[in-house]
Amino acid sequence: MDNPVTDKGKKHTSLAFRERSSSQRSLTLRGLEASDSNLVSSTDLQEAWDNYYSDALARLNQNYPLRTITITSKDPPFITPEIKRMLRLKNRFMRNGKIEKADAPSLRIAKTI
């Protein structure tokens, strides 16, 4: 029998989120310090806003890329995309025998929950 058993009542929802870390934050701040002030030099307010918005969105997408993760209806209600990502990271470390490295995500998971 090659047909896997599936739960037909389980609903899958893909959610997009942005992971945040201190290194990403420092990269963003360094980029803002070095940013060009010519974004607001235009006399047209709409053009200045559009320039600022496109620059800010480009920095956001570069430093905090969108990630997707699937949450199912069987997951507990406190499971967020961030927590599920940390759980997967912790499990990967545990499977590879890196018990010490798995401690950091497990502490962050416990703190977040």
N, C-alpha and C positions, 0 to 999 in steps of 0.2 A: 504494500500500500504506500504509494508516493504522495497521497493527499494529506497535507498537514491539517491538524485540528485547529479551527479558528473559532473565536468567540464572536458570533454575529451580533451580539448586543453591545459590543465594545465600540465606542465612538472615538475616532482619532482626530485631534485638532493640532495643526501645525501653527506654532506661534513664533513670531520674530522677536528677537531681543538683542540688546547690545551689552556685551560683557564689559565690565569696568574694572580697571586695575590702576594702581598707582603709576606704573610705567606709562600707560596710555595717557593718564592725566598730565604727567610731566611732558610728554611729547606734544600734547595739545598746547600746553602753556608756552613751551619753547617756540612752537610755530606761531602762536599769537604775538609773542614778543617780536619775532622777526617779520611779522606780516607787514605788508605794504599799506601805508596810510592813504594811498591814492584811491582806495575804494570809495571814499566819501568826498573826493575832490570835485565831483561833478556838481553842476549847478542845478540839475534836474533831480528833485528829491526821489522820484520813483526809480530813476536809473541808479542813484546812489544806494537805495535800499535793495534793489535787485542785485547789485554787485556784492554788497555785504552779505546778503542771504545766500547767494551761490557760493561765495568763499567759505562761509560758515558751514554750509551743508557739505561741501567738498572736504573740509577738515574733519567733520563729524564722521563721514563715511570712510575716510582714510584711517583715522585713529580708533574709531569704534565701529568696525564693520558689523552689519546685521548678520545674525546667526539665527537659524531656525531649529526648533526642537519640537518633537511631537509629544503632546500630553494626551493621555487617554482618559476615558470616563472611569476607568478602574483605579487610577492614581488617587491618592488621598487629596483632600481639598487644599492642604497646605503646600503641595508640590507646585512650585513656580518654575518657569523655564530656567532661571538661574540656579535653583536648588537641584533640578534634574541634571543640569550640566555638571555641577560639582559632584553629584553622586556618580555620574559616569566616569569622571576623572578619578575619583577615589577608587572605584571598582577596577579601572584600568591599572592603577598602581598596585592594588592588592593582587590582581591576577599575575602581574609581572614580578611579584615577590618584593616589591619596594614598600615595605610596611611603614618605614619611617616617613617616606614621602606622602603616604596616604593619610598620615595624621593631620597634616595641615588642612586639607579639604574637609576632613571629618569635623575638625574644630569649627571651621567656618560654617559648615552645614548646621551643626548644633546651635551655634550662635544665631544664625539666620532664622531657624525654625523657632 
